[in-house]
């Protein structure tokens, strides 16, 4: 092992591995039906939904990589966490009511009912490619790389043989309980692993902020304010920034969030497993509160390290910040702290990998095998197919990670993964949203939208370079290359136009047109009209106070009114719903999921101004 690990650390680390495997095998020991294996018997409680969504999303890159990005880029990286709340709430109140009303196993089932089987098949292929190639393989890579850096104390390059060994350990542990126990095992282990990763991240952050050179969060703010050059504690970067332009993160990134949180089997399957709609909503919202911790304990700790380490005469690369903090700050304390952090790191890795394999297997089993190969397959056969798929995915993903990935690479894989996914998924988001919103949408329009979204995703960056590389005004505004978030926004607009035009040119199916928010009686037309009006007012208020902040009003003060307004809008909606149900009381209003979602939204809005 490395210099960092004492016998106590090693015992804690390997003990966590054994505990995760044991809990997974025990919780999933009796899975006899497809609903039990793939949807945990639809008995998941809100805390299980929250833990599994959070654990599935958070990987080693959030603990190690985000800290390095905070060190190098700064708080602007937090947009991936802050604006994720919009995606979570879209899942909660937009997509999920439709999925649960139709009792689907896979999200592609909705596309078949709303459009046709071609849309279902294309979605299934896109999702499997996205999950396995863009998420599972990098997860194995990032996980083994991070563990090796930790175990060897950050000394020198990673030995390829140990890199392979790390992948093998992760594959065996996750593959074993995921194959045997299905989604119930995944949810139960994710609950433990979410606790481990939160403890690990918060322990590192608390110790970093407690250093006398930093003096807590306010001390770091003072250091950042007094710093020469670019300050780190700001969310917004120029529109021509190659990584995180403010225009891209405020508009284009939303398309990616709506896909990741709302139209992605990998995440939505956890909410489908909830024992009630109410439990599902509570789980999603609580996962949102957990997401808002990441900017502070991971990215914020990286910013603190940016000011701390030079004062101690240490020059480190961004991806070595995490290990350096462990070596310099945690190791001298002892008491098994390094083992706790290592357990949190392995928890972040395993909770992402097991969820990916389970969801990809669900798609193959229902969208490919049952749909095209054996429509009459019994539950036992479908469970067997899922288990075979998981084995194939874990072996294939591990081998690809060994073959394709360099354990000593210095690439920013977080942004690279988002960039590659954005080329495939924007058209899918448009197909879901337009299909649920517009009864006139046709199968031809849905198919054209999904396909054109992929085409635009790949073509737009090349067209931008060819058309505008010599245009100084455009380059000055948006950069020499089209940022993938700008490309996602343009792709979304063009794909929507394609859907509308093709749908108007083709004949709708009255039966399929029922699968909308109004057709399924989820929302009335009047409710949707009120929503658009309130959204327009909210955007107008947000823009007005953003302009005021640009013209001298303190961003902290400017954020108060939009935040209070958002909370008021949600509270009004909650009170109206409770009043109709005859249960409007103060306690009911405080505990209502819409009210709690309003609090989450208000905090999110305030953060967008506070860190301007």
LUMVEXLUM-540301 format. One record per atom (N, C-alpha, C): x, y, z. Coordinates in steps of 0.02 Angstrom, whole numbers, plus 50000, padded with zeros to 5 digits. Example, Ala and Ser with C-alpha at 12.3 -4.5 7.8 and 13.67 -1.06 7.14 Angstrom:
2
506604971650390
506154977550390
506604983550390
506424988850354
506844994750357
506455000250394
end
This chain:
612
500424994050000
500005000050000
500445006250000
500135012150004
500535018250002
500705020750072
501075026250072
501305029050135
500725031850176
500175033350144
499625036450179
499245031650225
499235025250210
498795020650243
499115017050302
498805017750360
498995013950419
498585007550421
498745002750465
498334996750470
497594998250483
497455003350524
496765005250537
496425007650473
496775011750433
496495014150370
496335008350323
496795003550320
496704997850276
496104993650298
496034992850364
495464989050390
494804992450373
494774999050380
494165002850365
494005002350290
494515002950249
494425002850176
494144996050153
494484990650171
494264984050148
493634981850184
493544984250246
492924982850281
492324985750245
492404991750217
491854994950180
491694990950117
492204988350084
492094984250024
491684978050041
491874974650094
491524968550115
490814970150137
490724975850172
490054977750195
489594979250136
489854982650086
489444984250027
489224977849992
489694973149982
489524966949948
489024962949989
489124962650055
488674958850098
487964961750098
487914968350103
487254971550103
486904970450036
487284971049981
486994969949915
486734962949906
487124957949927
486914950949920
486324949349965
486334952050026
485784950650072
485134953950050
485154960250031
484544963950014
484224961349950
484614958449905
484334956049842
484304948549837
484244945149895
484284937749895
483654934449867
483084937949866
482464935049842
482154939549789
482354938649728
482094942549672
481784937749622
481124936649626
480804931549585
480414934249526
480254940849527
479864943749473
480254949449441
480064951349381
480414956849347
480324963349384
479744964349415
479634970449453
480104970749514
480224965049546
480674964849602
481394965949580
481584962749524
482294963049502
482464969749471
482014972449430
482174978549392
481914984949425
481394984449467
481114990349498
481064989549574
481464985149603
481484984149676
480784982849705
480354979549665
479674978149688
479244984249697
479484990049672
479144996449682
478994997749756
479494996249797
479414997049869
479955001649899
480335005149856
480865009449881
480565015449918
480845016949977
480615022750015
480985029049991
480745034750014
481015041149988
481765041650000
482005039450058
482715040050072
483135035550027
482845029650008
483195025249961
483235028349892
482685031449871
482675034949806
483195040549805
483195044549859
483675050149863
484395047749862
484535042649903
485225040149908
485445037049843
484995033449809
485195030149747
485285035149690
484855040249687
484945045449636
485605049149648
485715051149710
486325054849726
486945050349716
486915044249740
487485039749733
487615037849661
487085037049622
487185035349551
487515041149513
487335047249533
487615053049499
488325054549521
488455054349585
489115056449611
489615050749603
490165052249571
490695047349559
491345049849592
491875046149581
492525048249607
492725054949579
492475056449519
492655062849488
492355068749527
491795067649561
491505073049601
491925074349663
492245069249689
492655070149749
493365072349732
493665068849684
494355070349665
494375075649610
494005074349555
494045078749497
493765085649510
493185086049544
492885092549558
493335096949602
493695093649647
494155097449689
494715100449647
494965096549599
495475099149554
495215104649510
494575104049489
494275109349447
494155115649487
493975114849551
493915120749594
494585124249601
495125120349606
495805122849612
496015126649549
495835123949490
496065126849427
495575131749396
494935129949394
494425134149361
494075138649411
493875135749468
493525139649518
492785137749524
492395142149554
491705140649572
491255140049511
491475142249453
491075141749392
490885134549377
491305129849398
491155122749388
490525120649425
490305124649473
489715122949513
489075123149472
489095126149413
488495126249371
488225119249359
488665114349354
488435107549342
488025104849401
488135107549460
487765105349519
487165109849532
487255116449525
486725121149541
486145120649491
486305120849427
485755120549377
485475113549369
485805108549400
485515101749400
484845101649435
484725106549480
484085106749516
483505107549467
483615111349413
483085112049363
482915105349331
483435101349318
483325094649289
482965090049338
483155090349402
482825086149452
482095087949460
481935094449460
481245096449468
480835094949405
481165095149347
480825093149285
480645085749288
481095081649314
480945074549324
480365073749373
480395077449428
479915076749482
479205078449461
479125084149426
478445086549410
478275086449336
478765084749293
478625084449222
478625077449195
479195074049199
479265067549167
478985061849210
479145061849275
478975056149317
478225054749321
477785059749327
477075058249329
476835054249269
477125055649210
476945051949150
477195044849153
477835043949172
478125037249175
477745032849224
477595035549283
477255031449333
476525030249315
476205034949284
475515033949262
475475028249212
475975027649169
475985022349117
476305015949141
476575015949203
476855009949233
477405006849190
477875010949166
478385008549120
478985005749159
479355001149128
479984998749153
480565002949126
480505004549061
481015008749029
480695014949000
481065020448997
480795026648972
480625026148898
480975021748863
480835020948792
480145018148779
479845014848830
479155012548822
478695018448809
478835024048841
478425029948828
478485032148755
479105032148729
479195034248660
478815029848611
478775023348626
478395018948581
477645020448585
477395021648645
476675023048652
476505029948621
476965034748629
476825041448603
476975041948529
477485038448506
477685038948435
477645032248401
478195028448401
478205021748370
478795017648395
478835011448371
479365006948395
480055008948371
480095012748315
480755015048291
481055019948341
480645024448367
480895029248417
481125025548479
480755020448498
480955016548557
481635013148546
481725010148488
482345006548475
482935011348472
482855017048438
483415021848433
483595024648501
483085026148541
483225028448610
483615023148648
483395016948643
483735011548679
484475011048659
484605011548595
485305011148571
485715017048595
485415023048592
485775029048616
485925028448690
485435026048729
485535025548801
486075020448819
486065014648785
486565009448800
487265012048782
487325015348724
487975018148705
488205023348756
487735027648775
487905032948823
488105030048891
487715025248916
487855022448982
488505018548982
488595014148932
489175009648934
489815013248911
489795016548855
490405019448826
490575026148859
490065030548868
490205037248893
490205037748969
489915032749004
489865033149077
490205027349113
490065021149092
490345015449128
491095014849120
491335015349058
492055014849045
492445020349081
492245026749074
492595031949113
492535031049188
491975028149212
491905027049284
492425022049309
492525016549271
493055011749289
493735015149288
493845019149236
494495022549229
494625027449287
494145031949298
494225037049350
494275033749419
493865028549429
493875025149493
494545021849508
494795017749462
495425014349473
496005019349478
495985024449437
496515029549438
496525033049506
495945035049530
495905038649593
496125034249651
495915027949651
496105023349704
496865022149704
497145021449645
497865020349641
498265026349666
498035032349648
498365038449672
498335038649748
497745036849774
497665036949847
498085031649881
498065025649856
498415020049889
499175020649885
499425023749831
500155024449827
500395031149853
499935035049882
500125041349912
500285046749863
500055046149800
500155051249750
500865051549724
501255046249735
501965046349716
502065043549646
502275047749599
502465045449533
501875043249491
502035040149434
501525037749388
501195031449415
500595030149390
500225024249410
500475018149371
500625012849406
500835006649374
500225003649339
500295002049275
499734999449236
499454993049267
499884988949295
499644982649325
499184984049384
499344989049426
498904990749481
498274994149457
498324997849401
497735000849370
497244995349348
497504990149316
497094984449296
496794981049357
497194980349410
496954977049470
496374980949502
496424987649502
495894991749529
495244990749491
495284990549425
494684989349384
494394982549399
494824977549406
494594970749419
494224970349486
494484973649537
494144973649603
493454976849598
493404982549565
492764985949558
492264981649519
492514978449466
492074974349424
491814968349463
492234965149502
492024959249541
491524961149595
491674966549633
491234968449688
490554970649662
490544975349615
489894977849591
489534972549550
489894968949508
489584963849467
489244958549508
489544956649563
489274951149604
488584952949632
488534958649669
487894960049701
487374962749652
487604965949597
487124968549548
486814962849509
487214957849490
486954952049455
486454948249498
486624947249561
486204943249605
485574947049627
485664953349648
485124956749683
484714961649645
484924963749584
484524968449546
484494975349577
483964979049562
483924986149583
483864986849659
483544982049693
483494982549766
484194982549797
484634978149772
485324977949797
485674984549782
485554987249722
485874993549703
485654999249749
484994999649763
484735005049805
485005004449877
485014998449904
485244997549972
485984999149979
486384996849931
487104998449935
487235005749921
486835008749878
486915015949864
486795020049927
486325017849969
486185021450031
486805021750075
487135015950083
487745015750123
488295019750090
488375018950025
488915022249990
488825029849987
488205032149985
488085039349986
488305042350053
488165038750107
488395041050173
489155041250175
489475036050149
490205035850150
490515041650111
490235042950051
490535048150010
490415055150038
489815056150069
489685062550101
490155063650160
490235058550201
490695059150258
491395060550234
491625057050183
492305057950157
492395065050131
491935067450090
492005074150062
491975079650114
491515078850162
491435084050213
492035084050261
492305078050277
492895077750321
493485081550290
493615080250226
494165083750193
494045091250192
493425093350175
493275100550171
493345103950238
493075100950291
493095104050357
493815105050379
494245100050367
494945100650388
495315105950347
495155106350282
495475111450240
495275118450263
494625119550273
494385126150293
494615128050364
494765122950405
494985124350474
495705126650479
496075126250423
496785128250426
496835135750440
497315137750481
497365144850500
497485149550441
497805147050388
497925151250329
497265152850292
496755148650303
496115149650268
495615153050315
495515150450374
495065153650421
494335152850405
494145146850381
493435145550366
493225148250299
492575147550285
492305149850220
492395157350212
492235161150263
492295168450258
493015170650249
493465166950280
494175168350270
494385167250199
494125161950168
494275160550098
493985166050053
493375168350070
493075173850031
493515180050034
493785181450093
494225187350100
494865186450060
495145180450059
495745179150019
495595179949945
495015177649925
494835178049854
494715185349833
494395189149877
494265196149862
494915200149855
495405198449897
496035202049896
496535199549844
496355194049809
496825190949762
496925195249701
497535195149675
497685198449612
497465194049554
497245197049500
497045193149442
496355190149449
496225184749412
495565181649410
495395178649478
494815180349504
494585177649567
494215171049555
494225166749605
493965159949596
493235159249615
492985163449660
492315162649687
491795166249645
491795164949581
491305167949536
491025162649489
490375162949477
490045157949435
490105159249361
490185165549341
490095167249271
490745169149237
490845166049178
491445167349138
491215169949070
491655173249032
491465176348969
491125171548920
490745174348874
490395170148825
490865166448778
491485168848772
491975165448729
492435160748768
492265159548831
492665154848871
492605147848839
493155144348830
493125137848796
492795132348837
492775133148903
492505127848946
491815129348974
491725135149006
491105136549042
490855143649029
490655145148967
490385151848953
489715152848988
489605158849015
488995159949054
488365158849012
488395160848949
487805159948906
487665152548895
488175148548891
488085141348881
487805137848942
488065139749001
487835136249062
487125138249081
486895144149060
486225146249078
485685143749030
485875141948969
485365139648921
485515132648893
486095131748865
486255125248834
486315119648884
486595121148943
486685115948994
486015113149018
485485117149014
484825114849036
484595108848994
484725108848929
484545103148887
484885096848912
485515097448931
485895091648954
485635089449022
485445094149065
485165092349130
484485088949121
484065091449077
483415088249066
483505081149041
484015080049000
484155073248978
484405068949035
484925071449070
485245067249121
484765065349177
484365070249199
483935069049256
483235066649237
482995068449178
482305066949162
482175061749109
482615061149058
482495056449004
483045051149001
483365050149057
483925045449062
483725039549106
483715033549078
483525027649115
483945026749178
484575028449172
485065027749226
484845031149291
484525036949285
484305040649344
483565039349359
483145039749309
482415039349320
482195032649348
482575027249334
482375020649358
482335020349434
482745024349468
482715024449541
482045027249565
481805032549531
481165035449550
480575030849531
480655027049478
480135022349458
480045016849510
480575015649550
480545010349600
480215012549665
480035018849672
479735021349734
479055018149745
478865017349809
478235013949824
477625018349814
477725024949804
477175029449789
477445035549753
476995039149721
477195045349687
477485050349737
477185050749795
477405055449847
478115053749870
478245047349882
478915045249904
479425046649849
479235045749787
479685047149731
479865054549730
479355058849739
479485066149737
479935068249794
479795065849854
480215067549912
480935065249900
481025059349872
481695056849858
482075061149809
481745063149756
482065067349705
482255074149735
481805077049773
481935083749802
482515083449852
482515078249894
483055077649943
483715076549909
483715072749854
484335071949814
484585078649790
484115083249775
484305090049754
484675093749809
484435093249870
484785096449926
485495093649934
485565087149925
486225084049929
486685086649874
486395087549814
486795090149758
487085097049774
486715101149809
486945107949824
487515108049875
487655102349906
488235102149951
488895101649914
488885098849853
489495097549816
489905103849802
489585109449781
489985115449770
490385117749831
490135116149890
490465118449951
490995113649976
490835107149979
491335102650008
491845100049957
491705100549893
492175098049843
492505103849805
492095107649769
492365113249730
492645118649777
492265120249830
492505125249878
493155123249911
493225116849928
493845114449958
494425115149909
494285114149845
494815115049794
495035122249790
494565126949795
494745134049795
495155135849856
494945133049914
495335134249975
496045131649968
496115125849935
496785122949924
497205127449879
496875130849832
497225135449787
497585140949826
497275143149881
497575148349922
498015145549978
497885139349998
498255136350054
498935133550033
498935129549981
499545125849964
500145130249946
500045135649907
500625140049892
500925143149955
500495144650005
500745147450067
501195142550104
501105136150089
501515131050121
502085128550075
502195132450021
502745130849976
502625124749933
501995123149919
501845117149880
501545119249812
501845116949759
501575117949691
501335111249665
500695110749652
500405104349631
499965105349570
499895099949531
499435099849474
498715099149501
498225101649464
497535101249489
497305094249509
497485089149469
497245082449485
497625079249543
498125082749569
498495080149627
498295083749691
497815088349687
497615092249746
497335087749800
496885083349782
496555078949830
497065074949870
497525071649835
498025067549869
498495071749911
498665077649887
499105082149925
498785084249990
498135085749988
497785087550050
497765081750099
497675075750073
497675069950118
498365069150150
498885069850109
499575068950134
499755074250185
499595080550169
499815086050211
499375087250272
498715086050265
498255088050318
497945082150357
497715076950321
497355071550355
497825066250384
498345064550347
498785059250370
499095060650439
499315066750453
499605068050519
499095067250576
498445068050561
497935067450613
497835060150634
497845055650584
497755048550598
497035046750613
496925042250661
496265040050683
495855037050626
496175034250575
495815031050521
495485035650472
495655042150474
495325046950429
495455045350356
496065043250340
496215041550270
495805035450249
495715030750293
495295024950277
494575026850264
494325031650304
493635034050294
493565037450225
494065041550207
494045044850142
494095039750086
494535034750094
494595029550043
493945025650036
493605024450092
492955020950090
492445025250053
492455031850066
491995036250030
492135036449956
492775036149938
492975036249868
492735029849833
492845024149864
492615017849834
491855017649831
491525020749882
490795021049880
490535025049822
490865030749808
490665034949751
490745031149685
491265027149680
491395023349619
490875017849609
490785013749661
490355007949655
489625009849645
489395015149679
488695017149672
488525019549602
489015022249567
488895024249497
488915018249451
489415013949460
489505008249416
488915003449421
488685001849482
488134996949488
487494999549456
487365006049463
486765008949434
486785008849357
487375010249330
487445010049257
487305003149229
487604998049260
487514991249235
486784989049240
486464990549296
485774988549306
485314991849254
485414998249242
484975001849195
485084999649123
485714998649104
485854996349036
485554989449025
485594985149075
485304978449070
484544978749064
484234983449100
483504984249096
483294986149025
483664990648995
483504992848926
483574987048877
484124983348880
484224977748834
483684972448844
483514971048907
483034965748921
482344967348894
482094973448907
481404975048888
481344978148819
481834982248799
481774985648735
482044981648676
482474976948690
482754972948636
482514965648640
482674962348697
482524955148702
481774953848701
481414956848750
480694955448753
480314958348693
480534964148669
480174967448615
480264963848548
480864961348534
481014958648467
481194951248465
481414948348521
481654941448519
481164936648550
480924938048611
480464933448644
479924937348681
479404939648645
478874943648676
478494940048731
478494933448731
478124929548780
478564927148838
479164929848843
479634927548895
479344928448965
479434923349007
479204923749076
479704927649118
479484929249180
479904933349224
480584930249236
480594923649248
481234920349263
481714921049205
481454920549144
481874921249085
482134928449078
481704933349091
481904940349085
482424942149138
482364939349197
482874940549249
483534937449228
483504931449200
484114928149176
484464932249122
484064935049076
484344939249023
484684945449053
484364948449101
484654954349134
485314952749167
485354946949200
485964945049233
486534943849183
486364940749127
486864939649075
487104946349047
486634950949037
486814957649012
487294961149060
487144960749125
487584964049174
488284961149171
488334954449166
488984951349160
489354953749098
488994954249042
489304956548980
489544963748988
489124967949018
489304974949026
489904975849073
489904972249129
490454973149176
491104970649147
491084965049111
491694962449080
491914966949022
491434968748979
491604973048922
491844979948943
491494982948993
491704989549017
492394989449048
492534984249088
493184983649119
493734982849067
493624978549017
494124977548965
494244983848924
493704987448908
493784993748870
494164998948910
494024999248975
494385004049018
495125002349021
495284995849021
495984993749022
496324995348955
495954994348901
496244994848834
496285002048809
495755005948822
495705012648791
496005018148834
495985017448900
496145023048944
496865022848970
497175028648971
497845029448999
497785031649071
498005027649119
497915029449190
498295035649211
498765037949168
499155043849184
498965049949141
498365049549111
498125055149070
497985061249113
498045067249084
497905073449119
497295077049091
496895073449051
496305076549020
495765077849073
495355082949060
494775084449103
494195080149080
494125074249110
493635069549086
492915071649102
492815075649153
492145077849170
491835081649111
492195086549086
491935090549030
491945086548965
492435082048956
492465077948896
491865073348891
491675070248947
491095065748947
490465069748930
490365075448961
489775079648947
489765081748874
490345083248846
490385085348776
490155079748729
490385073648741
490205068048697
489465066348704
489205066348765
488505064748775
488045069848742
488255076148743
487825081548716
487675080548642
488105077048606
487995076048535
487445070948520
487265066948570
486785061548558
486095062848586
486045066948638
485435066748679
484965072648673
485165078048642
484725083948641
484085082548603
484125079248546
483525077448508
483055073048548
483325068648589
482925064348632
482515068548681
482845073448712
482495077848759
481915081448725
482045084048666
481515087648629
480935083048613
481085076848593
480555072048577
480115070648638
480415069848696
480035068748757
479605074748775
479915080648777
479565086648800
478995088548753
479145088848688
478625090648639
478075085348638
478275079048645
477775073648646
477295074248704
477545076248762
477115076948821
476715083448820
476965088448786
476655095048787
476145096048731
476285093248671
475905094948611
475555088848583
474895088948584
474515083248559
474585082348483
474765087648448
474815087248375
475475083948352
475925082748399
476565079548381
476445072548353
476805070848299
476695064448265
477315059948272
477205053648255
477755048748258
478325050648211
478145053048152
478655055148104
479055061048132
478715065648165
479055071348195
479525069148251
479305064448293
479725062048347
480345058548321
480265054248270
480835050748242
481325055548209
481055060348170
481485065248137
481865069448188
481545070948245
481875075048296
482465071348328
482355065048346
482905061248377
483495060548330
483355058948267
483895058048218
484235064648200
483835069848192
484135076348174
484535079148233
484325077648294
484705079848352
485405077048353
485475070648335
486145067648330
486545070848274
486215071848217
486555074848159
486795081948176
486355086048205
486555092848223
487115092748275
487075088048322
487575087648374
488285086748347
488335082748295
488995081448266
489195086648214
488705089448178
488865094048123
488975101248144
488615103648195
488645110748212
489345113148231
489735109448272
490405111848288
490845112748225
490775108048178
491165108548116
490925114348073
490265115248068
489995120648028
490195127448057
490205127948123
490405134148156
491115136148136
491565131348138
492265132848120
492315134948047
491965131548004
492005133047932
491685139847915
491135141347948
490765147447931
491005153647967
491255152948028
491385158848069
492105159548094
492555155048074
493245155448099
493585161948078
493365164948023
493665171147999
493255177348019
492715176248054
492285181848075
492505184048145
492855189548148
493145191748212
492615193348264
492045196148242
491525197848290
491225191648323
491095186548282
490815180348308
491315176748353
491945176548331
492475173248371
492575176848438
492535183548436
492615187348498
492035186048546
491445184548518
490855183348560
490825176248585
490965171248541
490855164248559
491475159848556
492045162748540
492665158848539
492825155848471
493415153248464
493635150348401
493275143848385
493055140248437
492675134048428
492005134848464
491505131448438
490835131748468
490825127348531
490725130448588
490685126748650
490105121848647
490195115948678
489685110748672
489015112748704
489025117448751
488395119748780
488025124448733
488395128748698
488085132848646
487815128348591
488195123148573
487975118448521
487335114848543
487295113148608
486695109648633
486085114148627
486165120648642
485595125248637
485355125848565
485825126948519
485645127648448
485325121148423
485615115548443
485325109048423
484615108348449
484495110448511
483825110048540
483325114248501
483525120348482
483075124748444
482925121748376
483445119548340
483355116648273
482955110248276
483075106048326
482705099748332
481965101048346
481815106148385
481125107948398
480785110248334
481135114248294
480855116448230
480725110448184
481195105748183
481095099648143
480475095948166
480385095248231
479805091648257
479155095048236
479135101648245
478515105348228
478365104848153
478865105948112
478755105848039
478545099048015
478905093848035
478735087048013
478055084948039
477895086648102
477255084848131
476675088148093
476775094548075
476245098048038
476155095347967
476675092147942
476645089347874
476375082147874
476285079147933
476055072247937
475435071947980
475085066247975
474445065448009
474545062548079
474255065748131
474325063048199
473885056948210
474075052848257
473675047048278
473285048948340
472615049248336
472215051448394
472355047448457
472485040948450
472605036748508
473265038648541
473785039548501
474445041348528
474455048548555
474015052748529
473995059648551
473735060348623
473475054948651
473235055148719
473795055048770
474405053048749
474955052248796
475335058848808
474945063848827
475225070348844
475035071948916
475295077648942
475115079649010
474355080749017
474065083748967
473335084948971
472945078548953
473185074748905
472835068748885
472815063448939
473325063248981
473355058449036
473055061249101
472775067349096
472465070649154
472965071849210
473585073049193
474085074749243
474055082149258
473995086249205
473885093449213
473335095549165
472935100449186
472435103149142
472745108449097
472405110149043
472645115448998
472705122049035
472245123349080
472265129649119
472875129749165
473035124049195
473625123749239
474265125049200
474315122149141
474905123249099
474955130549077
474385133649062
474395140749043
474645145049101
474405143549161
474645147249220
475385146149231
475615140049219
476325138649226
476745142949180
476545143349116
476935147349068
476925154749087
476355157149111
476325164149132
476795165449191
476775161049241
477205161949300
477935161049282
478085156549236
478775155749214
479025162049179
478595164949136
478795171149103
478925176849151
478485177449202
478585182649252
479225181449292
479345175249309
479945173449347
480575175049308
480585173349244
481165174749202
481275182349197
480725185949188
480775193249183
481055196349247
480825193949304
481095196449368
481835194649374
482005188549355
482705186449358
483155190749316
482945192149255
483345196349210
483395203449236
482845206149262
482845212949287
483345213849344
483365209149390
483825209749446
484545207949427
484615203849374
485295202649348
485585208949318
485165212649281
485375219049252
485545223949307
485135223949360
485255228449417
485925226849450
486085220349455
486725218349484
487305220549440
487205220249375
487745222549329
487845230049333
487335233649357
487375240949360
487495243549431
487775239249473
487995241749538
487645238949598
487055235849590
486715232949648
487105226849671
487195226049735
487555220349762
487225213849739
487605209149712
487315202749690
486955199149747
487215199749808
486895196549865
486205199349878
486145205949871
485485209249880
485035207749820
485335207849760
484935206749700
484615199749699
484935194949732
484675188149731
484095187049778
483975191549825
483455190449875
482755190449844
482605195549803
481925196149776
481755190249729
482185188449680
482015182649639
481935176149679
482355175249731
482305169249773
481645169149811
481455174749840
480825175049878
480235174149831
480275177049771
479735176249722
479645168949704
480195165449690
480155158349672
479835154349728
480045155649790
479765152049847
479015153549854
478835159749841
478115161749844
477715157949791
477975157449731
477615154049677
477495146749694
478005143349720
477915136349739
477435135749798
477505140349847
477055140149904
476325141149885
476215145649837
475535146849813
475245140649779
475675137249740
475455131149706
475295125749758
475715125249810
475605120149862
474955121549900
474845127749919
474245129449957
473615128349915
473655129749850
473085128649806
472915121249801
473425117049796
473315109849791
473035107049856
473305109349913
473065106949977
472355109349991
472195115449969
471525118149980
471005113949942
471185112049881
470725107949841
470615101149873
471145098649906
471075092149940
470785092650009
470645098650032
470335099650097
470815098650155
471465099050143
471945097850196
472445103450206
472225109750195
472675115450201
472755117350275
473345115650302
473545117750369
474265120050365
474495123350417
475185125750417
475675119950413
475545114750454
476005109050454
476005105350387
475405104650356
475365101350291
475735105450238
475665112150242
475995116450193
476755115950200
477005115850261
477725115450273
478005108850248
477625103450258
477865096750239
477705094850168
477315098850133
477125097150064
477735097150018
477755092249973
478345091749929
478435097849885
477885101049864
477945106949822
478255112749862
478075113449925
478365118649967
479115117449977
479295111149989
480005109549999
480395110649934
480075108849877
480395110249813
480485117649802
480015121749828
480085128949823
480685131549862
480795128649921
481375130649961
482015128849924
482035122749896
482625120649857
482745125349799
482215127249764
482275131749706
482505138749728
482245141149784
482435147849808
483175148049826
483415142849859
484125142549876
484555142449812
484325138649763
484685138249700
484725144949665
484155148449661
484135154949629
484595159849666
484565159849732
484985164449770
485725163049757
485915156749752
486615155049738
486845157749671
486395157749621
486565160249554
486745167649556
486455171349603
486615178449611
487195179549659
487175175949715
487655177149769
488375176349745
488485171349702
489165169849679
489315172949610
488915177949591
489025181049526
489715184249523
end
